[in-house]
Amino acid sequence: MWTCYEPVHAVTYFHPRARAAYEAVGLRGYWRGYFAGRAAPLGPVGPAPVIAAFFTFAPHMVSRALPAVWQLADPEQALRARLTGAVQALAELTYELPGGYLAEAAELLEAAAEGVGTSAGRVLGAANAALPRGDYPLARLWQAATTLREHRGDGHVAALVAADLDPVETLAWRVAVGMAPQSLLGRGWSEQEWAQARDRLTARGWLTSQGHPTEDGRVAFQAIEDATDTAAARPWQSLPADSLDRLRTLLVPLAEAAHRVIPPENPIGLPAPQG
């Protein structure tokens, strides 16, 4: 399901209309829009909670953006811009799909997202779940997808923390198992910090001295992925099996359309959906 709904959310990072919407409210430069838009459900926060919740960004990178972005656009303006840009992007990508199709997908995805509000310990998921419901199918669809992906991300961060894996170690591991390094190098960590993270993974027995993943490392990280999936399952338990199957059928064409603007090598590690 993640490969089907995450692309719906991810257009906000890759479509030019999304960036233009942020620029229209004064958030010029990719990272201003990113940090303001994603943090806005939390209110006009400073860097500390965002460093913790977003997890993989170097603290100094977050501190350059927050709280300064709130002088350019307050959280309400940032939220309006991110939804406007996402809806415009999705409208451009899905114009061939009938309105009834989109409305049905939005209704089913919202039904799953309703299960997020009662999930304690999911700060970004809960903050997004508390936002007003959109007025139109694409707005509702994008907001539900966003709530679910942030809920899943909260659980993934919790699993990483429980496994005593720090942010740059997590990124170094992803690169070691095949993620394109250029897709992750823009998160503010220095070459020295990357090298030290690889050294710690080697000392832990996750990487060989040549930087290749060990079997112990693969098993240990798979346990983190399994914990993430288990923690993400509750919202989907509210849907009957036939509704879940129907939702997946509806989401696949939407995900495929979104992948027209999502690079094959992307920092989310998002593969194309398998129809």
Backbone as a ProteinNet text record, in pm:
[ID]
protein_1_A
[PRIMARY]
MWTCYEPVHAVTYFHPRARAAYEAVGLRGYWRGYFAGRAAPLGPVGPAPVIAAFFTFAPHMVSRALPAVWQLADPEQALRARLTGAVQALAELTYELPGGYLAEAAELLEAAAEGVGTSAGRVLGAANAALPRGDYPLARLWQAATTLREHRGDGHVAALVAADLDPVETLAWRVAVGMAPQSLLGRGWSEQEWAQARDRLTARGWLTSQGHPTEDGRVAFQAIEDATDTAAARPWQSLPADSLDRLRTLLVPLAEAAHRVIPPENPIGLPAPQG
[TERTIARY]
83	0	86.9	200.4	286.7	331.5	366.3	410.4	296.9	171.8	56.5	13.3	22	-23.8	89.3	211.2	322.3	344.8	334.9	353.1	252.1	129.4	28.1	76.6	134.2	190.6	314.8	400.6	535.3	538.4	426.5	428.8	463.5	436.8	466.5	616.1	700.6	845.1	905.4	833.2	895.3	825.6	702.6	630.6	654.8	681.6	707	590.1	468.2	354.3	358.3	408.3	418.9	519.4	632.8	733	680.9	609	555	456.2	379.2	282.5	352.9	463.4	541.2	602.2	655.5	717.2	615.4	491	385.9	357.6	389.4	368.2	500.5	606.2	733.2	836.5	806.7	899.5	983.5	1078.5	1164.5	1281.9	1317.2	1421.1	1356.8	1402.8	1337.4	1324.2	1431.7	1430	1341.6	1324.9	1230.7	1090.2	1050	917.5	904.8	1010.1	1005.5	986.5	1073.7	1066.9	941.3	903.6	782.6	658.7	648	529.1	514.3	622.9	612.5	598.6	660.1	652.5	527	459.4	346.8	236.2	204.5	100.9	135.4	263.1	306.5	293.7	265.3	262.7	397.2	416	539.9	656.3	698.3	799.8	939.8	1033	1174	1236.4	1368.5	1435.1	1430.6	1430.5	1450.9	1349.2	1217.3	1124.3	1129.8	1169.1	1177.5	1301.4	1412	1531.3	1495.9	1420.1	1382.4	1285.3	1181.6	1074.8	1114.9	1189.2	1229.2	1345.9	1428	1528.2	1655.4	1645.7	1765.3	1839.8	1793.6	1859.5	1957.5	2073.7	2171.7	2110.4	2133.2	2071.5	2096.3	2216.8	2245.5	2163.8	2128.4	2047.7	1905	1849.1	1715.3	1716.5	1820.4	1828	1840.4	1893	1899.7	1760.4	1669.5	1535.1	1436.9	1446.3	1350	1419.6	1354.7	1218.5	1208.5	1316.3	1317.3	1205.1	1165.2	1063.4	930.2	902.9	774.1	765.6	877.7	875	836.1	849.5	811.4	667.4	628.2	492.3	458.8	343.7	306.7	258.3	241.6	202.3	72.9	-23.7	-148.9	-124.5	-40.9	-8.3	71.2	162.5	241.6	153.9	58.5	-33	-118.5	-166.3	-247.8	-165.6	-40.3	45.3	76.1	105.7	141.9	22.1	-98.6	-216.4	-249.1	-240.1	-266.3	-171.2	-42.5	55.6	36.5	5.1	-14.4	-137.4	-245.7	-369	-349.1	-282.3	-255.8	-169.2	-71.3	14.8	-65.9	-146	-225.5	-329.1	-386.9	-485.2	-421.7	-299.6	-229.6	-197.1	-167.2	-125.7	-241.9	-359.2	-471.5	-593.9	-575.4	-691.2	-775.9	-718.6	-794.3	-885.5	-866.4	-948.3	-1077.1	-1189.7	-1317.3	-1325.6	-1406.9	-1423.2	-1472.9	-1562.4	-1615.3	-1507.2	-1412.6	-1299.6	-1217.9	-1185.2	-1105.1	-1179.5	-1310.2	-1389.4	-1392.5	-1404.6	-1407.3	-1272.6	-1164.4	-1030.8	-1010.6	-1054	-1039.6	-1118.8	-1239.7	-1324.6	-1261.8	-1210	-1150.3	-1018.9	-938.2	-811.3	-835.4	-937.2	-974	-1019.1	-1089.7	-1134.8	-1014.8	-909.9	-788.1	-720.1	-713.5	-643.9	-713.7	-842.1	-912.6	-855	-790.9	-730.2	-603.5	-549.3	-425.5	-449.6	-564.5	-589.9	-584.6	-609.4	-607.5	-474.6	-375.5	-247	-151.2	-136	-48.2	96.8	177.8	320.2	355.9	260.9	286.2	265.7	367.5	351.8	313.2	389.1	357.5	228.6	207.5	83	-37.2	-30.8	-143.5	-165.9	-57.3	-71.6	-139	-106.3	-171.2	-314.7	-338.7	-475.2	-569.5	-516.2	-598.9	-633.4	-574.2	-603.1	-742.6	-805.1	-939.5	-939.8	-1048.2	-1065.2	-1080.1	-1022.6	-1030.5	-1170.9	-1193.3	-1326	-1347.3	-1239.4	-1250.2	-1176.3	-1212.9	-1153.3	-1000.8	-936.5	-790.4	-728.7	-790.6	-740.6	-757.1	-871.3	-896	-800.2	-779.1	-690.9	-548.2	-499.3	-361.8	-344.6	-441.3	-428.1	-430.1	-515.9	-520	-388.5	-335.7	-207.1	-96.1	-99.6	2.2	-6.4	-126.5	-145.5	-91.6	-121.8	-77.7	73.5	133.5	278.9	353.7	301.8	368.8	349.6	234.9	211.2	311.4	328.8	424.9	567.1	599.5	732.5	762.3	662.5	680.1	719.1	652.3	681.7	819.6	860.6	992.7	1102	1084.3	1181	1188.4	1073.2	1072.9	1151	1135	1207.3	1356.9	1396.7	1539	1599.4	1525.8	1574.9	1586.5	1486.3	1490.4	1607.8	1649.2	1763.3	1896.7	1892.5	2013	2087.3	2010.3	2068.8	2047.1	2154	2137.3	2110.6	2076.8	2035.1	2137.6	2263.1	2360.3	2399.2	2393.5	2414.3	2304.3	2181.6	2069.8	2091.9	2134.9	2159.9	2275.9	2382.9	2498.3	2460.6	2373.7	2328.6	2247.5	2160.1	2079.1	2166.8	2270.7	2361.9	2435.1	2474.9	2548	2465.8	2333	2248.4	2190.1	2239	2206.1	2135.6	2097.3	2033.5	2137.6	2099.2	2192.6	2241	2372.3	2423.2	2386.3	2377.5	2348.8	2208.8	2120	1984.3	1976.5	2082.9	2080.8	2186.5	2273.9	2385.4	2342.5	2223	2179	2117.4	2145.1	2080.5	2170.2	2281.9	2359.5	2473.9	2495.4	2603.5	2734.9	2843.5	2975.3	3032.7	3135.8	3203.9	3260.6	3312	3365.7	3256.4	3139.4	3029.1	2982.9	2980.8	2948.7	3052.1	3178.3	3285	3278.9	3252.4	3241.9	3121.5	3012.7	2895.4	2925.6	2996.4	3034.8	3126.4	3216.7	3305.8	3225.8	3123.8	3042	2963.8	2914.1	2842.7	2937.4	3061.3	3160.9	3190.8	3210.3	3238.3	3120.7	3003	2882.1	2863.5	2938.9	2926.6	2824.5	2779	2681.5	2746.6	2868.8	2941.6	3076.8	3124.7	3260.7	3359	3487.8	3589.1	3588.9	3532.3	3519.5	3389.2	3307.6	3183.5	3064.2	3073.5	2962.2	2875.8	2745.2	2657.7	2690	2686.7	2703.2	2566	2564.2	2437.7	2375.6	2458.5	2407.1	2341.5	2402.3	2344.6	2211.6	2205.1	2079.8	1967.3	1999.6	1898.2	1851.6	1947.2	1912.4	1826.7	1861.8	1781.5	1646.2	1638.2	1506.7	1414.9	1471.6	1389.9	1332.4	1408.8	1357.6	1244.5	1261.7	1156.4	1030.3	1048.7	932.9	860.9	936.8	875.9	799.2	855.2	787.7	654.8	654.5	530.8	426.8	471	378.5	316.3	399.3	350.1	259.3	273	191.7	60.6	38.3	-74	-209.5	-212.6	-341.3	-441.9	-403.3	-504.1	-573	-500.9	-558.4	-653	-644.4	-731	-876.4	-900.8	-1038.1	-1112.3	-1039.3	-1102.7	-1128	-1246.9	-1270.3	-1178.3	-1154.7	-1059.8	-1099.6	-1230.1	-1270.6	-1249.6	-1268.5	-1242.9	-1094.3	-1012.2	-867.5	-821.7	-875.1	-841.4	-887.5	-1007.5	-1059.7	-973.5	-931.8	-848.8	-716.4	-656.1	-529.1	-548.1	-657.9	-686.6	-700.2	-765.2	-784.1	-653.8	-569.4	-448	-338.8	-334.2	-223.8	-215.2	-325	-312	-270.4	-314.8	-273.9	-124.4	-76.2	66.6	149.2	102.9	175.7	180.9	72.1	70.8	169.2	171.5	262.9	407.2	436.3	574.7	628	543	592.7	679.3	663.4	746	839	832.4	919.3	1040.6	1161.7	1281.2	1294.6	1342.3	1363.4	1454.6	1560.1	1647.7	1607.4	1523.5	1468	1505.7	1510.9	1555	1457.1	1337.8	1239.5	1264.7	1338.3	1356.9	1231	1153.9	1020.9	1025.9	992	985.7	851.6	847.8	720.9	626.8	495.1	400.2	393.3	373.3	360	212.9	160.2	17.9	-41.6
-120.1	0	125.8	119.2	237.1	279.2	182.5	216.4	274.2	257.2	308	446.7	475.3	606.7	707.9	661.5	755.4	842.4	789.2	876.5	990.6	966.5	1072.1	1188.9	1158.2	1262	1323.6	1242.3	1284.8	1385.5	1406.7	1509.6	1646	1665	1793.4	1823.8	1723.7	1743.9	1759	1715.1	1703.3	1780.7	1820.8	1887.5	2038.1	2101.6	2246.5	2329.6	2281.1	2357.7	2365.6	2261.2	2263.9	2369.7	2374.3	2475.4	2615.5	2632	2763.9	2812.8	2720.9	2760	2811.1	2748.9	2799.1	2935.5	2949.1	3076.2	3189.4	3156.1	3259.2	3321	3248.9	3304.3	3349.2	3357.3	3409.6	3306.9	3177.7	3071.7	3030.9	3115.8	3091.2	3002.6	2912.4	2814.6	2686	2574.6	2445.8	2416.1	2433.2	2388.8	2475.8	2603.7	2684.6	2626.9	2596.4	2538.4	2402.3	2321	2186.9	2193.5	2266.3	2268.9	2340.6	2449.6	2520.3	2434.2	2375.7	2298.2	2174.3	2102.6	1977.4	2001.9	2110.8	2139.7	2217.4	2279.1	2368.4	2305	2174.4	2117.9	2124	2142.5	2151.3	2292.3	2391.5	2530	2596.5	2720.1	2795	2748.8	2625.8	2564.9	2611.2	2596.6	2616	2487.8	2482.5	2367.5	2238	2246.2	2125	2014.6	2041.1	1931.4	1880	1966.3	1924	1838.1	1872.5	1787.1	1647.3	1640.4	1511	1436.3	1505.3	1437.8	1401.3	1489.2	1461	1362.6	1361.8	1259.7	1262	1267.3	1243.3	1369.6	1487.1	1610.9	1656.8	1708.3	1762.2	1881	1892.3	2000.6	2139.6	2167.2	2302	2335.5	2232.5	2256.1	2296.6	2229.8	2264.7	2404	2434.1	2562.6	2680.2	2655.1	2763	2801.3	2703.9	2730	2773.5	2712	2738	2805.1	2903.4	2952.4	3064.3	3092.5	3208.4	3204.7	3082.9	3076.6	3135.6	3135.5	3188	3339.4	3405.2	3548.2	3574.2	3472.2	3482.6	3438	3330.5	3277.3	3206.5	3238.5	3171.5	3030.3	2943.3	2805.1	2791.7	2879.7	2871	2896.8	2996.3	3024	2909.2	2852.7	2740.7	2619.6	2592.6	2480.3	2502	2623.6	2653.4	2638.2	2683.6	2672.9	2527.1	2446.3	2307.2	2231.7	2257.7	2188.9	2238	2369	2423.9	2364.8	2363.9	2310.2	2163	2085.9	1942	1913	1985.2	1963.6	2002.2	2113.8	2152.9	2049.7	1997	1894	1768.8	1722.6	1602.1	1623.7	1743.8	1772.6	1761.9	1810.3	1803	1658	1576	1438.3	1342.2	1376.5	1281.5	1334.6	1430.6	1494.8	1397.7	1285.2	1188.8	1100	1099.5	1015.1	1087.7	1018.1	1084	1125.9	1228.3	1278.6	1173.8	1087	983	885.8	858.5	771.3	832	960.5	1029.1	1039.7	1064.4	1076.2	943.7	833	702.5	671.7	701.3	679.4	764.2	889.6	978.5	927.3	880.1	831.1	710.1	616.8	496.9	528.3	618.1	652.5	731.2	815.8	886.6	789.8	685.4	586.4	521.3	493.9	439	543.4	666.9	772.6	806.9	779.5	806.6	727	615	534.3	593.9	699.1	761.3	845.9	911.5	1005.7	945.1	815.1	749	679.3	697.8	629.5	718.7	690.2	770.8	754.5	857.9	851.6	885.2	931.4	962.1	1112	1189.9	1334.7	1392.8	1361.4	1416.2	1356.7	1228.5	1167.7	1231.1	1249.8	1307.8	1453.1	1529.1	1670	1684.1	1596.8	1601.5	1550.4	1451.1	1399.6	1505	1600	1702.5	1817.8	1821.9	1930.9	1916.9	2028.5	2021.1	1935.7	1868.1	1787.4	1879.5	1840.8	1921.7	1927.9	2024.8	2044.8	1964.6	1923.6	1857	1723.6	1629.7	1495.8	1494.5	1573.7	1569.2	1623.1	1725.8	1778.4	1674.8	1608.7	1504.8	1388	1349.4	1236.6	1267.2	1386.8	1420.9	1430.6	1490.1	1504.3	1368.5	1277.9	1143.9	1070.2	1080	1015.6	1073.4	1203.9	1270.1	1226.1	1217.4	1172.5	1031.1	943.3	804.7	792	871	858.1	915.3	1021.4	1075	981.6	918.1	817	702.7	655	547.5	593.8	716.8	770	782.3	824.2	829.6	693.1	589.7	454.1	407.7	449.6	411.2	475.9	603.9	672.1	603.3	566.6	497.4	366	292.7	166.2	189.6	294.4	327	365	445.9	487	365.8	277.3	157.8	67.2	71.1	-9.6	62.6	181.7	260.9	296	336.5	379.9	530.5	605.9	751.1	794	922.3	964.7	939.5	977.9	963.3	816.7	736.3	591.7	531.9	578.6	530.4	561.4	683.9	722.1	641.8	624.5	548.9	404	347.8	211.3	204.2	301	301.6	306	386.8	393.7	260.7	199.4	72.6	-38	-32	-138.3	-98.6	12.2	38.3	166.9	249.2	375.5	470.5	546.1	637.8	742.7	753.9	848.1	992.4	1031.1	1170.4	1210.9	1113.3	1145.9	1176.6	1145.5	1165.1	1262.6	1308.7	1391.2	1533.9	1573.3	1709.8	1732.1	1648.1	1660.9	1722.6	1777.7	1862.6	1798	1668.7	1602.3	1618.8	1635.1	1653.2	1519.1	1525.1	1402.5	1328.3	1403.4	1339.7	1266.7	1327.3	1262.5	1136.9	1140.3	1019.8	910.3	947.1	848.5	789.6	871.9	823.1	730.1	761.4	674.5	537.8	536.7	408	330.1	401.2	333.9	271.4	341.9	287.4	165.6	168.2	52.4	-66.4	-38.1	-145.1	-206	-120.5	-169.9	-248.7	-215.6	-283.9	-418.8	-440.5	-565.8	-560.9	-440.3	-426.4	-410	-355.9	-337.2	-406.6	-454.4	-506.6	-389.8	-419.1	-313.5	-246.3	-313.5	-254.8	-176.4	-172.3	-95.3	-170.9	-302.8	-382.7	-432.2	-446.4	-493.5	-637.3	-665.2	-802.2	-865.9	-996.2	-1065.3	-1022.9	-1006.2	-961	-823.8	-735.9	-604.4	-611.2	-694.3	-706.9	-761.1	-859.9	-917.5	-813.5	-739.2	-639.7	-528.3	-483.1	-375.2	-425.6	-549.9	-605.3	-607.8	-630.8	-626.9	-487.5	-383.7	-246.5	-226.4	-274.9	-262.6	-338.1	-455.7	-533.3	-460.8	-400.7	-324.7	-204.3	-141.2	-28.1	-70.9	-182.9	-231.6	-269.2	-332.1	-368.7	-243.9	-142.7	-20.3	58.8	37.5	110	40.3	-77.4	-160.4	-116.2	-51.6	-28.5	50.1	159.5	231	145	46.2	-36.5	-143	-169.1	-270.8	-226.6	-95.9	-46	-72.5	-113.2	-136.9	-285.9	-322.6	-462.5	-501.1	-628.6	-676	-632.6	-636.3	-597.7	-448.3	-365.7	-222	-194.6	-271.7	-255.6	-291.8	-400.4	-439.8	-334.2	-281.8	-179	-53.2	-14.2	104.5	86.8	-28.6	-51.2	-42.6	-97.8	-90.9	54.1	135.7	276.1	354.9	320.7	399	371.5	252.5	218.2	314.9	344.7	443.3	581.8	621.2	749	749.1	639.7	629.1	629.8	559.5	556.3	695.1	769.9	906.5	993.9	979.2	1058.2	1028.1	904	865.3	932.7	999.1	1073.3	1191.4	1237.1	1348.7	1308.2	1183.4	1134.6	1067.5	1115.5	1055	908.1	823.4	682.5	665.9	749.2	749.4	868.4	841.5	948	929.1	1036.6	1025.6	953.7	926.1	853.3	702.8	660.5	517.2	451.6	528.7	484.6	412.1	283.5	211.8	234.3	209.9	219.2	109.9	138.2	36.3	-80	-197.1	-316.8	-344.5	-297.4	-304	-438.7
0	0	0	71.6	76.9	-62.6	-147.4	-283	-366.3	-320.6	-394.8	-347.8	-215.8	-170.1	-153.8	-128.6	-112.3	-235.9	-358.6	-474.9	-481.8	-434.3	-433.3	-347.6	-232.8	-147.9	-211.5	-270.9	-309.7	-423.5	-494	-598.9	-540.2	-411	-347.7	-345.1	-360.4	-359.1	-498.6	-600.3	-732.1	-844.1	-825.4	-934.2	-929.5	-1044.2	-1044	-991.6	-1005.4	-953.3	-801	-736.8	-591	-547.3	-614.7	-579.7	-607.8	-718.7	-752.8	-647.9	-589.6	-487.1	-362.5	-324.9	-211.5	-244	-363	-400.4	-400.7	-433.3	-438	-301.9	-193.4	-59.1	4	-76.5	-28.1	10.9	-7	32.2	-89	-122.6	-239.1	-199.2	-288.4	-259.1	-210.6	-265.2	-238.6	-90.2	-13.4	125.5	214	181.1	258.6	246.2	123.8	104.8	170.7	158.9	217.7	368.2	437.6	583.2	632.4	567.6	610.4	585.8	467	434.7	519.9	539.6	614.7	764.8	814.9	958.1	995.9	900.2	929.9	1014.4	999.3	1086.4	1234.6	1267.5	1406.9	1462.2	1375.4	1419.1	1394.9	1443.7	1417	1503.5	1483.9	1569.5	1531.2	1624	1598.2	1547.5	1539.2	1476.6	1557.4	1690.7	1771.1	1742.8	1746.6	1720.3	1576.6	1483.6	1343.5	1321.5	1383.5	1378.5	1427.5	1535.6	1592.4	1503	1454.5	1381	1238.7	1170.7	1032.5	1028	1130.6	1161.5	1077.8	945.9	865	824.2	866.7	827.6	935	891.3	984.7	1059.1	1188.7	1267.2	1211.1	1163.6	1114.4	990	911.7	792.3	830.2	929.6	976.7	1039	1116.2	1185.6	1089	969.5	870.5	822.1	822.5	771	879.5	995.5	1103.8	1221.2	1284.4	1260.5	1157.7	1081.4	992.2	888.7	843.5	738	782.9	913	960	947.2	922	893	747.8	664.8	524.2	500.8	567.7	556.1	686	744	867.8	836.9	938.3	910.5	829.6	854.6	778.5	630.4	599.6	459.6	398.2	475.6	425	396.6	485.7	464	339.2	323	205.3	78.3	83	-34.7	-67.7	33.6	4.3	-52.2	-1.4	-53.6	-194.1	-216.2	-349.1	-451.9	-421	-514.6	-541.4	-436.7	-453.9	-538	-511.8	-587.8	-734.4	-759.3	-897.6	-968.4	-897.2	-956	-989.7	-894.9	-918.1	-1027.9	-1033.3	-1138.2	-1276.5	-1288	-1415.5	-1453.2	-1352.7	-1378	-1395.2	-1342.3	-1340.5	-1414.6	-1503	-1567.3	-1648.2	-1688.6	-1769	-1683.9	-1552.5	-1465.5	-1428.7	-1429	-1397.8	-1251.9	-1225.8	-1090.8	-993.3	-1037.3	-949.5	-905.5	-994.1	-962	-848.8	-862.2	-761.6	-629.4	-636.2	-513.8	-438.1	-510.4	-445.4	-381	-452.7	-396.2	-271.6	-276.4	-160.8	-41.5	-66	43.7	112.8	35	94	164.5	104.2	168.1	297.1	297.6	420.4	529	489.3	587.3	656.4	579.7	640.1	728.3	680.3	754.7	885.3	896.1	1021	1137.2	1108.3	1212.9	1270.5	1207.5	1254.9	1378.2	1386.2	1494.2	1632.5	1643.4	1774.3	1801.8	1712.5	1728.4	1807.5	1935.1	2019.3	1976.4	2001.7	1972.1	1828.8	1748.9	1606.8	1587.1	1613	1617.4	1481.2	1376.6	1245.2	1189.1	1212.6	1167.6	1234	1365.3	1437.9	1399.1	1379.9	1342.7	1207.1	1113.8	982.7	989.2	1072.9	1086.1	1143	1220	1283.3	1189.4	1070.5	977.8	919.5	879.8	820.1	693.8	674	552.8	431.4	319.5	198.1	140.6	54.3	-4.7	-132.4	-197	-326.4	-322.7	-412.2	-405.8	-406.1	-492.3	-496.7	-368.8	-310	-182.4	-72.6	-70.2	30.2	11.4	-113.1	-144.9	-101.1	-135.2	-100	51.1	119.3	263.6	333.8	287.3	347.2	322.9	200.6	170.7	257	279.5	360.5	505.9	557.7	695.4	713.9	620.3	630.5	616.5	527.4	510	629.7	690.4	808.8	928.5	937.7	1041.4	1026.1	903.4	879.9	910	869.8	896.6	1045	1123.4	1269	1323.9	1275.8	1321.9	1278.2	1158.2	1109	1193.8	1226.7	1312.5	1448.4	1502.6	1631.8	1624	1512.9	1497.1	1484.3	1414.7	1401.3	1535.8	1612.3	1743.9	1835.9	1832.1	1917	1881.5	1755.1	1710.9	1730.9	1791.7	1819.7	1691.2	1590.2	1463.4	1452	1430.8	1424	1279.7	1257.7	1123.2	1013.5	1036.1	928.7	910.4	1015.3	999	912.1	932.4	851.5	704.7	675	536.5	478.3	555.1	507.6	477.9	560.5	534.9	406.1	384.6	263	137.7	143.2	29.3	11.9	121.6	114.5	50.3	66.6	9.5	-125.6	-182.1	-321.7	-354.5	-255.6	-288.9	-347.2	-449	-513.2	-413.8	-392.5	-291.9	-320.5	-449.1	-481.3	-435.8	-416.6	-374.1	-225.3	-150.3	-5	44.5	-42.2	3.1	36.3	-0.5	23.3	159.2	256.5	387.2	493.3	449.8	537.8	612.5	597.5	670.4	595.3	669	608.1	564.1	479.7	437	557.9	654.4	774.4	851.9	862.3	934.4	861.1	727.1	650.7	676.5	674	694.9	835.2	933.9	1071.9	1087.1	1017.6	1023.8	963.5	850.7	790.4	884	950.7	1046.3	1160.2	1209	1318.5	1272	1148	1094.8	1077	1040.8	1027.7	1164.4	1263.8	1398.7	1454.3	1410.1	1455.6	1386.8	1280.4	1206.2	1095	1058	950.8	813.9	812.5	687.9	697.5	583.5	577.8	571.8	581.9	573.1	436	335.9	201.9	184.4	289.6	283.5	230.4	219.6	168.1	285	264.2	371.3	410.2	537.9	586	602	614.7	636	769	872.4	1001.2	987.6	910.2	889.5	817.2	714.8	639.3	728.3	809.2	898.9	1000.7	1055.9	1156.7	1097.6	976.4	918.6	871.6	828.9	792	912.8	1031.2	1152.6	1175.2	1139.5	1149.4	1049.4	928.4	827.4	869.8	927	973.1	1086.3	1177.4	1286.7	1232.3	1128.6	1065	1005.6	934.9	872.9	978.3	1085.1	1192.1	1254	1278.3	1339.3	1245.9	1114.9	1017.2	984.6	1039.4	995.2	1048.6	1165.5	1231.4	1147.3	1079.5	999.9	895.6	843.2	737.1	791.5	920.8	979.8	988.1	968.6	972.1	841.8	737.5	607.6	586	541.6	502	387.2	373.8	272.8	132	101.4	-33.8	-58	46.2	31.9	15.3	84.6	72.9	-67.6	-120.9	-258	-357.8	-335.5	-425	-418.7	-298.5	-284.3	-357.4	-342.9	-411.9	-562.8	-614.1	-757.1	-802.5	-719.5	-754.3	-746.4	-651.2	-628.6	-731.5	-786.6	-877.6	-996.3	-1067.3	-1176.8	-1128	-1008.6	-952.3	-922.7	-865.9	-835.9	-963.8	-1064.7	-1191.7	-1253.8	-1243.5	-1295.3	-1218.2	-1086.1	-1002.9	-1035	-1071.5	-1100.9	-1227	-1301.3	-1417.2	-1374.1	-1250.4	-1203.4	-1089.4	-1044.9	-937.8	-1000.8	-973.2	-1035	-996.2	-1086.5	-1052.2	-931.1	-923.9	-807.1	-720.5	-622.2	-540.9	-395.2	-315.5	-175.6	-85.6	-133.8	-54.2	-62.2	-165.1	-187.2	-238.4	-315.5	-358.2	-490.6	-494.1	-621.2	-690.3	-818.3	-891	-841.8	-835.4	-790.6	-888	-834.1	-917	-937.1	-1051	-1077.8	-1052.1
[MASK]
+++++++++++++++++++++++++++++++++++++++++++++++++++++++++++++++++++++++++++++++++++++++++++++++++++++++++++++++++++++++++++++++++++++++++++++++++++++++++++++++++++++++++++++++++++++++++++++++++++++++++++++++++++++++++++++++++++++++++++++++++++++++++++++++++++++++++++++++++++

